[in-house]
C-alpha cells in the first residue's frame, strides 16, 4: 500500500491511524466497536480520503513552499510593490522584464499583482502567493525611505521578527565612505552622519528568517556588491528597473539552476487570415492538444488600416501589414511541438506567412531557409537570381580585405537589398560583429526620411557610412581621396536604371575619365518585382517612404508619390498603396520628373 501512495498521502494516513488509536484508547470504545474498527481497513481509508480533501490546499501550500516540484513546470507569481505604480506616476517595467526572463527559463508565470506601500496588503498578497506558487518575486519597497515596507510585509506574512543584519551592514559600509565624501564635497555634509545612520538601519533591518543571496556579476564573475533578501520562496528585488534587472541577471543561475529547468519549446506562426476565419477550427485543435501540455495563443494584428508599425529601433519603419494574426505555441515536449505545428500548418494551409522583426541577425541561417521556401514555392528563376547575386558578393568578399570594400548606400530599395547581401557574406566569413564600410553620395533637397533611414539601418547592419557631395563622379573622387585603398564599390544599380543601362556585366572597372574603382552590381539583372520579393520575403527594413506611395527616391523637388498607387476611399479621402503594390515594373520611375 505504501508504494502506491505518494508521500503526503502516507503521512496523512499515519496521522489518521494515530488519531484513530488515540480515540480508541482515550474514549474507551466498547469491545464490540473496538473489534470492528481494529479488524476493518475500511474506516481508515474512508477517513483518510475525507481528511485529504480537507487538508489538500494546506498540504499543497506546505510542499510548494518547502519542496518545489522537480518533475513539473515551476510556477511563479510577481508582486509589484509601490504607491507610485497604483497612482500612475511611475510606469512598471519590472513585471514585463521578469515575465520575459522567467518565460524563457521555462517558468510558468501564473499571476501579476500590484499592491501599495501598505504592510497588511503586502503581507496578504505575499502569503497567498507563497502558498499557491513555487516562486514569488517582488519588486520595489526595499529602499532606505519611510515608504519602503517590503521587509516589514514579508516578516508579517511569515509571522517572523525583524533583526539587524551585520552582513548587509558590511556591504553598506563598503560604499558609505565615498558617498559621505561626495556629499561633503557638494557642500551638503552637515548632518550627513545622522542620515547615514538612519539609512543603514533601514537597509539592514530584515526578517530574521531571511537568506541573503549573493549573485555573480556577469562582467567579471565577481560576487555582487549587494545581496538580495529571500524569505522562504519569496525573493525581494529592488524597484529601480536597472537594479532589478541587474539583480535578476546576477541571481538567475542560482535561483534557476540549468539542470533543474524545465525543457520548453516555443514557436510562432503568422497568418494573413483574421482570427474569425479560423477560430472554430483553432479551438477544436487546441482542445485536441490540451492533454499533451500544449498551449496555443492567438493574437490579432490591428495596428492600423494601411500600415503595420514595425517594433524595431525607435519605431522608425512602417511595413504594410505582413500578417493579420500571430499564433504562439508552447510545449514541454519536442514531439508534441512537432505534431501541433504540423496540425496548425495544415489548418492554415496557403495562409502561413513569414515574418521577422530582426532580419539583420542570424543572416546565414535565414538566407538558406529563404531560398528553400522559394524553391518549394517553385520560384526557380528568382532563386537563380538570388544565387547569382550571392556568388558575386561572395567572390568580392573572398578576394578583397574588408578595408578595401565599400558599399554605396543612399537608403533606396536596391542598395538596401545589397546591404543585406553584403552583411550576409561578411557574417559568414568574419562574424556578425564585423563592421562594413559604406558611403552616401547626397542629393539636393534629400528627403529627411531617407536620411533617417540611413542612420538607423547603419546601426542595425553595423555599417559605417561616410557622406560626400554629389553627383556620383564627384562623390567617388572624394571617397578615393579619403580612403585611397578602396577598390571594389558595391552598388545597387540595375539594368533599367539610368546609370545601370551602360553596364554590360555586373562587375566592371569605371571608365578612364572616372575615379578608378571596380563597380560591382550584383542585382544588375533584377527586376523591380525581384527587389520587393526579397525585401518582403526576408522582412528586411526599408525606408518608410516606400509605404507612402513612392516607388523611386530622388530629391523632394523631383519626386512625387506614384499616381498609379493612388486610391480614393468612399469618404473622398486620398490614400496611396505601398510601392510593392505597383504591378507594372516599367512604371517604376514614373514618379520622378528628372528621369
N, C-alpha and C positions, 0 to 999 in steps of 0.2 A: 504493500500500500504506500509506503514512504517513497519508493522510487517513482511512483506515478504522480506524486504531489509535487508542487513547487514549494519553495522554502516557506513562503508566508502561509500557505495552507497547512503545512506541517506544524508551524509554530502555533497557529490558531487552534489546530486540533489538540495540541498539547495543553493549551490554555483551557480548552473546553473540558478535557478529561480531568484537569486539575480542579476546576470548579465543580464538576460532577462528583468527584471523590470527596471534596470538601463538604459539599452539601450532604452527602450520604453520612459522613462522619459526624458533622455538627448538628444536623437536624434530626438524625436518628430515624431514618426510614424504617418502616415495618419490614419484617423478614421477607414477606411476600414481594414487596416492591423492590427490596434490595436485590433479591434473587433475580427478578425480572430485568432490572436495569443493568445488573452486573453481567448477566449472561447474554444480553442483547447488544448488537452492534448498531442497531437502528437508531437509537436515541443519540449517541454521539455524532453520527453522520448528519442527521437532520439538524441537530443543534449547531453543528459546525457550519453547515450551509447558511443557516439563519444568521449566525454571528458574522460570517464572511460578508454578507450583504450589508450588515450594519457598519462594519469597520473597513469596508472596501476603500472608501475615499481616504480615510486616515492612514491606512497601511500604504496606499499608493503614495501619499504625500511623504511619509517617512522614507520609503525606499527611493523616491526620486531625489530627495534632499541629500541622502547619505550615500546612496549607491546608484548613480545614473546608469541606465541600461547600456550595455556594450554591444548588444545584438540588434537593437532597433535604432532608428534615426533619432538623434538627440533633439530635444525641443528647447525653445528659448523664448523668454519674454523680455521686452525692452521697456524700461520705465524712465521717462524723461522728467526731470525734476526742475521746477523753477517757475515762479510767478510771471517772469518776463515772457515765457513761452505762451502761457494762458492769456496774457494781456495783448499778445501780438507785437510787443516791442522788439522781440528778438525772434528771428526765424530759426527753427530747429533743423539743423542739417545732420546732427549726430545719428538720429534714428535711421535716416536714409543710408548713411555710411555704414552703420552697423548691419543693417539688413543686407546690403550688398555683400559685405565681407562674410557674414555668417552663412548666407545662402551658398556662396562659393565653397565654404567649408563643409557643406552638407548638413548644416543645422537647420531644422525646421522652425522658422520664426512663427509663433502662434499668436502673439499679441504685442501691440504697442500701446502704451498708455502714457498720459501726461498728467502730472499732479503738481500742485503748487508747493510753496515752501511752508508746508504745514506738517508737523511731526506725526499727527494721527493719520493724515492722508497717506503720507509716505509709508508709515508702518503698515497700514491696512493693505495697501497695494502690493508692497514687497512680500508681506506674509502670505497673501493669497497666491501670488505668482510663484513664490518659492515652493509652495506645496504642490502646485499644478504642473510645473515645468522643470526640466533638468537644469537649465541655467537661467539666471536673471541678471541682466546687465542694466545698471542705472547710469545715467549721465547727468551731471550737474549737482550743485549743492555741497561740494566738498572743499570750498574755498575758506578764506580766513575771516569772512564778514558775518554779521549777525544773522543774515538770512540764509546762510549755508547750513542746512539742517539734516542733511542726508545721514550722517553718522548717528545723530540722535534718533532718527526714524528707524535705522537698522537695529539699534540697541533695543528700542521699544518693540520692534517686530519679533525679535528673538528673546524677549524678556531678559535682556543682558544689561550689564552695567558699563558705564564708560570708565576708561582709565587713560593715564598719560603714557604715551609710547616713547620710550627713550630712543628706540631705533629710528623713529621718524625725526626725533629731535636732532640726532646726529646728521641726518640728511639735510635738515633745515640749517643747521649750523655751518654746513659747507658753503652755502651761498649767502648767508647773512652778512658776513664782514664786507664783502664787495657791495652789497645792497646799501649798507649803512654809509660806507664811504661815498657812494654815488649820491645819496640824499644830502649828505653834508656838503658835498661839492656843489650841489644845486642850491644850497642856501636854505634847505628845509630840514636841517639836522636837529632843531630844537624839539625835544620830546620824543625823538626817534626811538630811544631805548624802551620807553613805555609801549609805544606802538609795536615794536618788535616782540616784546614780552607777550602782549595780547594775541598777536598773530601766531606766534609759536604755540601758545597754549591751545588756540583754536585748531590749528592744523594737526597737533599731536594728540588730541583727545578723540579716541576712537573706541568702539565697542571692545570689551575685554576679550571676547572670543574671536577677535579678528585674526586673520592670517595676512601677513604682508607679502605681497607679490612683487618681486624684483624682476623686471623684464630684461631683455637683451637688446642693446642698441643695434640697429640694422647697419649703421655705417662702419663701425669698427668692432662690433661684437662685445663691447664692454657692458657691464651691468648698468642698468638705468640709474639715473641720478635721483629719482624719487619713486617710492613704492606706491602700489595700488592696494587698497583695502578690500579684502574678501571676507565675507561672513557667510558661513555655510556654502550655499550655491549661488550667492549674490556677489557680483563684482561691481564695485563702485568706481566708475570712471569720471574724469573731470568733465565739466560742461563746456569749456572753451574748445571749439572744434579742433584746432590744431593740436591741443594737448590730449584730447580724447582720441584722436586718430593715432597720434604717436604712441600713446599708452597701449592701445589695442595692437598696433604693429609689434611692439616690443613683447607683448604677452601672448600673442596668438599661438605660438607653438607650445607654450607652457599650458595654456588653457585647453587647447585642442591639439594634442599630440598627433602627429601624422598617422601613427599606427592605430589610433583609435577613431579616426574619422570615417564616417560612413561614405562608401563609394556612391557617388551620384552622377547621373548622366543627364546632360542638358542639350537641347537643340531648339531651333526656331524655324518655323516655316512661314513664308509670306505668300499671300494670295491676292489676286486682283478682284476677288469676289467680296461683296458685302456680307456681313455676318448673317443677314436674313436669308441669303441664298443657300446656306448650308447648315443652319442652326439645328434643325431637327436631326439630320444625319450625324452631325458632330456630337450631339447629346447621346445618341444611341451608341456611337463609337466609344465615347468616354466611359459610358456605363459598362461596356464590354471589358475595358481595361482597368476598372476600379480595383478589382481583386488582385491585380498584378502590381499594385503600388505605383500606378502611372497617373500623373496629374497633367491635365491639358488646360491651358488658359487661352482665351480668345479675346483680342483687343482690337477694336476698330480704329482706323486712322481717319480722323475727321478734322484735320488742322485747318484746311481752307478749300475753296472750290477749285481753284486753278493750280495751286502750288502746294508742295509739301515742304514745310520748314525743316531743313536738314539740321540735325543736332550736332553740328561739328564745331569747329573753333569759332567762338564768338557768334555763332548762328549767322554766318555771313552768306551762305549759299542757299539757293532755293531750287528745289527739284520739282518738276511736275510729278504728281503722285506716282511713286513706284509701286505702291501696294495699297490695298484698302483694309486688309485685316492681317494682323500678326498673331500667329499661334505659337505659344511656348509649351514645350514638352519637358517633363522631368520624370526620371525613373531611377529606381535603385538597382535595376538590372539592365545590363547591356543588351541582353536578349529581348527583354520587353521593349526597350527603346527601339531596337531594330524592327520589331513587329509593328509597333504603333506608328513609326514613321512610314513604313510601307503602306499601312492602312490609310493614313492621312493623305499620302500622295495619290493613292487610288481614289479616295473620296474627292480630292481636288484636281483630278487629272485634267491637264490642259490649262490650269489656272494657278499653278505654283510659279512664283516669280523669284528672281534672285535679288537680294538686297544686302548692301554692305555699307556701314557708316564710316569705315576706316579703310578705304581702298588702297591706301599707300602702305599699309602694313602687310606682312606676310605675302608679298607680291608674287614670289615664285610659285607657291602652292596655289594661289588663287588664279594665276595665269594658266597653269596646267588644267585646273578644273574648268576654267572658262572655255578653253579650246575643246575639252572633252564634251561640254554641254553643246557647243555649237556644232560639233561633229555629229552628235546624237540627233540634233535638230536638222541635219542634212544641209547645213550652210557651208558646204565644202569649199566653194570659191572664196568665201570670206575667210575661212580658216587658212587657206593657201596664202592669202594676203597678210594675215597675221604672222604666219611663219616666215614669210619673205622679209617683212619689216623687222621682225625679231632677229633674224640672221644678220641683217645689215648692221643693226646696232651692236649685236654681239661681236662681230668682226672688228668694229671700231674699238670697242672696249678692250678686246684682246690684244689688238695691235698697238694701241697708244696708251701711255700712262694717263691717269685722270687729270693731271695738271696741264695736259696738252689738249684736252677735250672741252668744248664749250657748247652750251645749248642756247639757241636764240629763243627767248621766251617773252612774248608780248601779251600773254593772257588769253589768246584766242583758242578756239576749239582744237585746231590742228596741232599747234605746239603743245597743248595740254596732253593730247594723245602721245606725242613724242616724249614729253616729260615722264609720263608713266612708263613708257618702254625703256627709257634710259635708267630710270630708278630700278626697274626690274632687273636689268643686266648688271648694274652696279651692285645691287643687293646680292645677286647670285655669285659674283666674283669676290667682292670686298666686304659685304655685310651691310645691313640697313643703316648703321650709324655713320657710314662714309658720306661726306658731303659731295655735292655736284656743283660744277662751275656753270654759271649762266650769265646772260646779259640781255638787256632790254633796250631796244632802239625806240626812243619815244617818238610819238606823232604829235602834231599840233592839236591842241584842244582835245586831249585824250579824255575818255570817259573816266570819271573818278572810280566808278565801279570796277573798271578793268585794272586800274592801279591798285585798288584794294585787293582784288583777287590775286594779283602777282605777289603781293606781300604775304597774304595768307597761304597761298599754295607753296611759297618758298619755305614757310615754316613746316608745313605738312611733309613736303618731299625733301626737305633738307638740301635746298639748293641756294647757293649764294649768288645773288643777281646784281650785276653792275648795270648802271644806266648810262646811255650815251645818246647824244642828239642825233636825229635822222638827217637825211634819208639813209637807206641801207648802206650805201658805199661809204658815206662819211662815218657811220657808226662802226663799221668793220675796221676802218683805218684807226679809229680811236681805240677799239678793242686790241688790235695788234700792237699799238703803241704802249698800252698799259700792261698787256700780257703777251709779250712777243713770242712766248713758247707755244701759243695756241696754233694747232694745225687743223684738225677736223672741227667743223662747226655744224652741229646738227640743227636742221631747220624743218619746220612743218609744212614746207611747200608741197603743193600737189600740181599735177599737170594742167589742171584747169585754172590755176592761179595766174595772175598777170605776169609774175616773175618765173613761175614754175614751168611755163609753156616752152621756155627756151632750153630747158634741160633735156638731154637725150637719155641719160641714165641716172639712177638715184645717187650715184657718187661721182662727182666731177670737181676738178680744180676750177677756181674762178678765172675769168679772162685776164689777160696780161695787164690791162689797164686798171685792174681792181686789186685791193689788198689780197695777198696770196693766202688763201685758206682752202681747205678741202670741203666743198659743200656736200653735206650728207643729208639726203631727203628720203628717209625710209618709207614714207607713205606717198611717194610721188604718184603712184598709180591707183591710189584710193579714190573713192567717190565720196560725195557729201554724206550719203547714207551710210557708207562704211565707217566714217568718223563717228557718227552718232551711234552706230551699232556697238562700237567699242566703248564709248563713253558711258552709254546707258547700260550696256551689258555687264560692265565691271563696277558700275556706280562711282565712276571717277568724278570728283567735284569739278565743276566748271563755272565760268563767270555767270552770275545771275542775269545778266542782260539777255542771254540766250533764252531764258524762260519768259522774257517780256516781249518777245516778238522779233528780236534782232537775229538775223541769220549769218551776218558777216560784220565784223567790227573794224571801223576805221576811227576817224575823229568825230566829235559831236557835230561838227559843221557839215559833214558829208555823209552821215549815216542816219538812217531812219528805221523805224520798225517796218517789217516786211508787209506790204499790203495784202499779200495772199494769205496771211495768217490772221487778218482782221476778221472779227465776228461781232455782231451786234445782238445783244440779248433782247428778250421780249419787252423789257422796260426801256429800251433805247440806249442802254449803256454800251460803250465800246470796250472790247477786250481783244487781246492778242494771244493766240496759241503759242506754245513754245517752239523753238527753232526746229526741233526734230520732227515736228508735225508737217514740215514742208515736204511735199511729195515729189516735186519736180526738181531734181538736182541742178538742172540748167539755170534755174532761177535763184540760185544761192546768193548771188551778189547784186540782185536787182534792188536791194535797199541801199546801195552805195552809189552816190552821184559822181564820185571821182573815178569810177572804173568803167 
